[in-house]
């Protein structure tokens, strides 16, 4: 029987992510500059991003497991995208650090609310042989928004240089469009999981999945989380280019170029992962990351940055969707949202440390040390995954 590779649900979820990312990425490349303009230090920016990502991660774990337990996906997806949309204009209402922290955290909480359920819904629309391309296509459309959003920001700042605040209000429009698109989706209600009598479900209950999960899942997560421990926010890449002397136009332009490479290569990378294996493509991506970060440590030349950003886009395309496809091919279908939520919860906690540590290293020893450390550690993770983790086993289409 011939299986349609990209279903209607996959297309709608891809469009939802497209508009949501237009909203987010209108703001992302100007956020470091905006935060510096209202008095945030590099260290405080690192802490802000770390706290926001940790909030997203913990809520991903909780709501991923809750989605599996209740057998529902769409309520989590709808509310997650709505909170993210509302948080955009909130960021511009006050420069007080506590307000900025709260608004940014609300945005990431929305991401945590929706991610596990959305990725589980995507996984349900794929077979083990098509996971790479389904997640790759979704990532491509998501990242296309990351090209359009900064493009809008670049045009606006060309016309209104230095006036960042109106962009936060403009970003609400595509954010709202993403929420409305979700109402085109329908889901089949899954039976809720039966919990042991007397058991209570708390915010950290997803941690029990670590003990219940397959050994292959735990070995894979060790490698993924080691990488997350030094994969700090992309804010630091933008700051590195900004402090190298590039103006806002060049920085945002390079960021658009990165997302364009990411968007155009995500679907082909997913197809390649389905054909040649998820593990080889993922390891290739980590190798590119190491090369980029070592390059950022050694050079301040704009023409070299162009090559490094090209490689960074390929790294993202080879790892983001592929890692989720790898996880969903290891875990049981009934635990998909929990498995992804648990991984992203631990990942975000690691990112909290990574961003804070990167900010501290930058402040104490400078950007070169920060990037060199990440590049060297990435090579060590490649070695670990290459020798300690097997490729996921899928049924061949010919079997």
For each residue, the residues with C-beta under 8 A, 3 or more apart:
1:
2:
3: 127 130
4: 7
5: 130 133 134
6: 10 11 133 134 137
7: 4 10 11 125
8: 11 12
9: 12 13 121 122 125 185
10: 6 7 13 14 122 125 126 134 137 138
11: 6 7 8 14 15
12: 8 9 15 16 181 182 184 185
13: 9 10 16 17 118 121 122 138 185
14: 10 11 17 18 137 138 140 141 142
15: 11 12 18 19 141 181
16: 12 13 19 20 77 81 178 181 182
17: 13 14 20 21 138 141 142 145 178
18: 14 15 21 22 141 142 144 145 148 178
19: 15 16 22 23 145 174 175 177 178 181
20: 16 17 23 24 81 84 85 142 145 174 175 178
21: 17 18 24 25 142 143 144 145 146 149
22: 18 19 25 26 145 148 149 152 174
23: 19 20 26 27 84 85 88 145 149 171 172 173 174 175 178
24: 20 21 27 28 84 88 107 145 146 149 171 175
25: 21 22 28 29 145 146 147 148 149 150 153 259
26: 22 23 149 150 152 153 167 170 171 174
27: 23 24 30 31 88 91 149 153 167 168 171
28: 24 25 31 146 149 150 234 255
29: 25 32 150 153 238 251 252 255
30: 27 33 34 153 157 164 167 248 252
31: 27 28 34 35 235
32: 29 35 36 45 235 238 239 242
33: 30 36 37 164 242 248
34: 30 31 37 38 164
35: 31 32 38 40 44 45 48 100
36: 32 33 39 40 45
37: 33 34 164
38: 34 35 95 100
39: 36 95
40: 35 36 44 45 48 97 100
41: 44 45 363
42: 45 46 239 359 362 363
43: 46 47 356 359 360 362 363
44: 35 40 41 47 48 97 359
45: 32 35 36 40 41 42 48 49 235 239 359
46: 42 43 49 50 232 233 235 236 355 356 357 358 359 360 362
47: 43 44 50 51 355 356 359
48: 35 40 44 45 51 52 100 101 104
49: 45 46 52 53 232 233 235 351 355
50: 46 47 53 54 233 351 352 353 354 355 356
51: 47 48 54 55 101 105 352
52: 48 49 55 56 101 104 105 107 108
53: 49 50 56 57 108 233 348 351 352 355
54: 50 51 57 58 348 349 351 352
55: 51 52 58 59 105 108 109 112 348
56: 52 53 59 60 108 109 111 112 115 344 348
57: 53 54 60 61 112 344 345 346 347 348 349 351
58: 54 55 61 62 112 203 204 345 348 349
59: 55 56 62 63 108 109 111 112 113 345
60: 56 57 63 64 111 112 115 116 340 341 344 345 348
61: 57 58 64 65 116 204 206 207 338 341 342 344 345 346
62: 58 59 65 66 112 203 204 205 206 341 345
63: 59 60 66 67 76 80 112 113 114 116 117 341
64: 60 61 67 68 115 116 117 120 206 337 338 339 340 341 342 344 345
65: 61 62 68 69 116 201 205 206 209 337 338 341 342
66: 62 63 69 70 76 201
67: 63 64 70 72 73 76 116 117 120 337 341
68: 64 65 71 120 193 334 335 336 337 338
69: 65 66 192 193 195 201
70: 66 67 192
71: 68 189 190 191 192 193
72: 67 75 76 117 187 189 190
73: 67 76 77 117 118 120 121 187 337
74: 77 78 117 121 182 185 187
75: 72 78 79
76: 63 66 67 72 73 79 80 113 114 116 117 118
77: 16 73 74 80 81 114 117 118 121 182 185
78: 74 75 81 82 179 182 183
79: 75 76 82 83 110 113 114
80: 63 76 77 83 84 110 111 112 113 114 115 117 118
81: 16 20 77 78 84 85 110 114 175 178 179 182
82: 78 79 85 86 110 179
83: 79 80 86 87 106 107 109 110 113
84: 20 23 24 80 81 87 88 106 107 110 111 114 175
85: 20 23 81 82 88 110 172 175 176 178 179
86: 82 83 89 90 106 172 175
87: 83 84 90 91 103 104 106 107 110
88: 23 24 27 84 85 91 107 168 169 171 172 175
89: 86 92 93 168 169 171 172
90: 86 87 93 99 102 103 106
91: 27 87 88 100 103 104 107 168
92: 89 164 165 168 169
93: 89 90 99 103
94: 99 100
95: 38 39 99 100
96: 99 100
97: 40 44 100 101
98: 101 102
99: 90 93 94 95 96 102 103
100: 35 38 40 48 91 94 95 96 97 103 104
101: 48 51 52 97 98 104 105
102: 90 98 99 105 106
103: 87 90 91 93 99 100 106 107
104: 48 52 87 91 100 101 107 108
105: 51 52 55 101 102 108 109
106: 83 84 86 87 90 102 103 109 110
107: 24 52 83 84 87 88 91 103 104 110 111
108: 52 53 55 56 59 104 105 111 112
109: 55 56 59 83 105 106 112 113
110: 79 80 81 82 83 84 85 87 106 107 113 114
111: 56 59 60 80 84 107 108 114 115
112: 55 56 57 58 59 60 62 63 80 108 109 115 344 348
113: 59 63 76 79 80 83 109 110
114: 63 76 77 79 80 81 84 110 111 117 118
115: 56 60 64 80 111 112 118 119 340 341 344
116: 60 61 63 64 65 67 76 119 120 337 338 340 341 344
117: 63 64 67 72 73 74 76 77 80 114 120 121 337
118: 13 73 76 77 80 114 115 121 122
119: 115 116 122 123 135 324 328 336 337 340
120: 64 67 68 73 116 117 123 124 336 337 340
121: 9 13 73 74 77 117 118 124 125 187
122: 9 10 13 118 119 125 126 134 135 138
123: 119 120 126 131 134 328 333 336
124: 120 121 333 336
125: 7 9 10 121 122 134
126: 10 122 123 130 131 133 134 135
127: 3 130 131
128: 131 329 392 394 395
129: 274 394 395 396 397
130: 3 5 126 127 133 134 274
131: 123 126 127 128 134 135 274 278 325 328 329
132: 135 136 269 270 271 272 273 274 278 281 321 322 325
133: 5 6 126 130 136 137 267 270 271 274
134: 5 6 10 122 123 125 126 130 131 137 138 270 325
135: 119 122 126 131 132 138 139 270 321 322 324 325
136: 132 133 139 140 266 267 268 269 270 271 273 317 321 322 325
137: 6 10 14 133 134 140 141 266 267 270
138: 10 13 14 17 122 134 135 141 142 321
139: 135 136 142 143 262 266 267 270 317 320 321
140: 14 136 137 143 144 263 264 266 267 317
141: 14 15 17 18 137 138 144 145 263
142: 14 17 18 20 21 138 139 145 146
143: 21 139 140 146 147 259 262 263 266 316 317
144: 18 21 140 141 147 148 259 263
145: 17 18 19 20 21 22 23 24 25 141 142 148 149 174
146: 21 24 25 28 142 143 149 150 259 262 263
147: 25 143 144 150 151 256 259 260 263
148: 18 22 25 144 145 151 152
149: 21 22 23 24 25 26 27 28 145 146 152 153 171 174
150: 25 26 28 29 146 147 153 154 252 255 256 259
151: 147 148 154 155 256
152: 22 26 148 149 155 156 170
153: 25 26 27 29 30 149 150 156 157 167 252
154: 150 151 157 158 249 252 253 256
155: 151 152 158 159
156: 152 153 159 160 166 167 170
157: 30 153 154 160 161 162 163 164 248 249 252
158: 154 155 161 249
159: 155 156
160: 156 157 163 166
161: 157 158 248
162: 157
163: 157 160 166
164: 30 33 34 37 92 157 167 168
165: 92 168 169
166: 156 160 163 169 170
167: 26 27 30 153 156 164 170 171
168: 27 88 89 91 92 164 165 171
169: 88 89 92 165 166 172
170: 26 152 156 166 167 173
171: 23 24 26 27 88 89 149 167 168 174 175
172: 23 85 86 88 89 169 175 176
173: 23 170 176 177
174: 19 20 22 23 26 145 149 171 177 178
175: 19 20 23 24 81 84 85 86 88 171 172 178 179
176: 85 172 173 179 180
177: 19 173 174 180 181
178: 16 17 18 19 20 23 81 85 174 175 181 182
179: 78 81 82 85 175 176 182
180: 176 177 183
181: 12 15 16 19 177 178 184
182: 12 16 74 77 78 81 178 179 185
183: 78 180
184: 12 181
185: 9 12 13 74 77 182
186:
187: 72 73 74 121
188:
189: 71 72
190: 71 72
191: 71
192: 69 70 71
193: 68 69 71 334
194:
195: 69 199 201
196: 199
197:
198:
199: 195 196
200:
201: 65 66 69 195 205
202: 205
203: 58 62
204: 58 61 62 207
205: 62 65 201 202 208
206: 61 62 64 65 209 338 341 342 345
207: 61 204 210 342
208: 205 211 212
209: 65 206 212 213 335 338 339 342
210: 207 213 218 342
211: 208
212: 208 209
213: 209 210 217 218 331 335 339 342
214: 217 218 330 331
215: 218 219
216: 219 220 330 389 390 392
217: 213 214 220 221 327 330 331 339
218: 210 213 214 215 221 222
219: 215 216 222 223 388 389
220: 216 217 223 224 326 327 330 385 389
221: 217 218 224 225 342 343 346
222: 218 219 225 226 384 388
223: 219 220 226 227 381 384 385 388 389
224: 220 221 227 228 323 343 347
225: 221 222 228 229 346 347 350
226: 222 223 229 377 380 381 384
227: 223 224 230 231 286 377 378 381
228: 224 225 231 346 347 350 351 354
229: 225 226 350 353 354 377
230: 227 354 357 358 373 374 377 378
231: 227 228 289 351 354 374 378
232: 46 49 235 236 351 354 355 357 358 359 370 374
233: 46 49 50 53 236 351 354 355 358
234: 28 237 238
235: 31 32 45 46 49 232 238 239 355
236: 46 232 233 239 240 355 358 359 362 367 370 371
237: 234 240 241 296 312
238: 29 32 234 235 241 242 251 255
239: 32 42 45 235 236 242 243 362 367
240: 236 237 243 244 296 367 371
241: 237 238 244 246 250 251 254 305
242: 32 33 238 239 246 248 251
243: 239 240 367
244: 240 241 300 302 305
245: 300
246: 241 242 250 251 254 302 305
247: 250 251
248: 30 33 157 161 242 251 252
249: 154 157 158 252 253
250: 241 246 247 253 254 302
251: 29 238 241 242 246 247 248 254 255
252: 29 30 150 153 154 157 248 249 255 256
253: 154 249 250 256 257
254: 241 246 250 251 257 258 305 306 309
255: 28 29 150 238 251 252 258 259
256: 147 150 151 154 252 253 259 260
257: 253 254 260 261 306 309 310 313
258: 254 255 261 262 309 310 312 313 316
259: 25 143 144 146 147 150 255 256 262 263 313
260: 147 256 257 263 264 313
261: 257 258 264 265 309 310 312 313 314 317
262: 139 143 146 258 259 265 266 313 314 316 317
263: 140 141 143 144 146 147 259 260 266
264: 140 260 261 268
265: 261 262 268 269 313 314 317 318
266: 136 137 139 140 143 262 263 269 270 316 317 320 321
267: 133 136 137 139 140 270 271
268: 136 264 265 271 272 317
269: 132 136 265 266 272 273 281 314 317 318 321 322
270: 132 133 134 135 136 137 139 266 267 273 274 321 322 325
271: 132 133 136 267 268 274 275
272: 132 268 269 275 276 281
273: 132 136 269 270 276 277 278 281 282 318 322 325
274: 129 130 131 132 133 270 271
275: 271 272
276: 272 273 280 281
277: 273 280 281 391
278: 131 132 273 281 282 322 325 326 329 391 392
279: 282 283 326 385 389 390 391 392
280: 276 277 283 284 391
281: 132 269 272 273 276 277 278 284 285 318 322
282: 273 278 279 285 286 318 319 322 323 326 385
283: 279 280 286 287 382 385 386
284: 280 281 287 288 318
285: 281 282 288 289 314 315 316 317 318 319 322
286: 227 282 283 289 290 315 319 378 381 382 385
287: 283 284 290 291 378 379 382
288: 284 285 291 292 311 312 314 315 318
289: 231 285 286 292 293 312 315 319 375 378
290: 286 287 293 294 375 376 378 379 382
291: 287 288 294 295 308 311 375
292: 288 289 295 296 308 309 311 312 315 375
293: 289 290 296 297 371 372 374 375 378
294: 290 291 297 298 371 372 375 376
295: 291 292 298 299 304 307 308 311
296: 237 240 292 293 299 308 367 371 375
297: 293 294 367 368 369 370 371 372 375
298: 294 295 368 372
299: 295 296 304 305 308
300: 244 245
301: 304 305
302: 244 246 250 305 306
303: 306 307
304: 295 299 301 307 308
305: 241 244 246 254 299 301 302 308 309
306: 254 257 302 303 309 310
307: 295 303 304 310 311
308: 291 292 295 296 299 304 305 311 312
309: 254 257 258 261 292 305 306 312 313
310: 257 258 261 306 307 313 314
311: 288 291 292 295 307 308 314 315
312: 237 258 261 288 289 292 308 309 315 316
313: 257 258 259 260 261 262 265 309 310 316 317
314: 261 262 265 269 285 288 310 311 317 318
315: 285 286 288 289 292 311 312 318 319
316: 143 258 262 266 285 312 313 319 320
317: 136 139 140 143 261 262 265 266 268 269 285 313 314 320 321
318: 265 269 273 281 282 284 285 288 314 315 322
319: 282 285 286 289 315 316 322 323
320: 139 266 316 317 323 324
321: 132 135 136 138 139 266 269 270 317 324 325
322: 132 135 136 269 270 273 278 281 282 285 318 319 325 326
323: 224 282 319 320 326 327
324: 119 135 320 321 327 328 340
325: 131 132 134 135 136 270 273 278 321 322 328 329
326: 220 278 279 282 322 323 329 330 392
327: 217 220 323 324 330 331 339 340 343
328: 119 123 131 324 325 331 336 339 340
329: 128 131 278 325 326 392 393 394
330: 214 216 217 220 326 327 339 392
331: 213 214 217 327 328 335 336 338 339
332: 335 336
333: 123 124 336
334: 68 193
335: 68 209 213 331 332 338 339
336: 68 119 120 123 124 328 331 332 333 339 340
337: 64 65 67 68 73 116 117 119 120 340 341
338: 61 64 65 68 116 206 209 331 335 341 342
339: 64 209 213 217 327 328 330 331 335 336 342 343
340: 60 64 115 116 119 120 324 327 328 336 337 343 344
341: 60 61 62 63 64 65 67 115 116 206 337 338 344 345
342: 61 64 65 206 207 209 210 213 221 338 339 345 346
343: 221 224 327 339 340 346 347
344: 56 57 60 61 64 112 115 116 340 341 347 348
345: 57 58 59 60 61 62 64 206 341 342 348 349
346: 57 61 221 225 228 342 343 349 350
347: 57 224 225 228 343 344 350 351
348: 53 54 55 56 57 58 60 112 344 345 351 352
349: 54 57 58 345 346 352 353
350: 225 228 229 346 347 353 354
351: 49 50 53 54 57 228 231 232 233 347 348 354 355
352: 50 51 53 54 348 349 355 356
353: 50 229 349 350 356 357
354: 50 228 229 230 231 232 233 350 351 357 358
355: 46 47 49 50 53 232 233 235 236 351 352 358 359
356: 43 46 47 50 352 353 359 360
357: 46 230 232 353 354 360 361
358: 46 230 232 233 236 354 355 361 362 370 374
359: 42 43 44 45 46 47 232 236 355 356 362 363
360: 43 46 356 357 363 364
361: 357 358 364 365 369 370 373
362: 42 43 46 236 239 358 359 365 366 367 370
363: 41 42 43 359 360
364: 360 361
365: 361 362 368 369 370
366: 362 369 370
367: 236 239 240 243 296 297 362 370 371
368: 297 298 365 371 372
369: 297 361 365 366 372 373
370: 232 236 297 358 361 362 365 366 367 373 374
371: 236 240 293 294 296 297 367 368 374 375
372: 293 294 297 298 368 369 375 376
373: 230 361 369 370 376 377
374: 230 231 232 293 358 370 371 377 378
375: 289 290 291 292 293 294 296 297 371 372 378 379
376: 290 294 372 373 379 380
377: 226 227 229 230 373 374 380 381
378: 227 230 231 286 287 289 290 293 374 375 381 382
379: 287 290 375 376 382 383
380: 226 376 377 383 384
381: 223 226 227 286 377 378 384 385
382: 283 286 287 290 378 379 385 386
383: 379 380 386 387
384: 222 223 226 380 381 387 388 389
385: 220 223 279 282 283 286 381 382 388 389
386: 283 382 383
387: 383 384
388: 219 222 223 384 385
389: 216 219 220 223 279 384 385
390: 216 279 393
391: 277 278 279 280
392: 128 216 278 279 326 329 330
393: 329 390
394: 128 129 329
395: 128 129 399
396: 129 399
397: 129
398:
399: 395 396
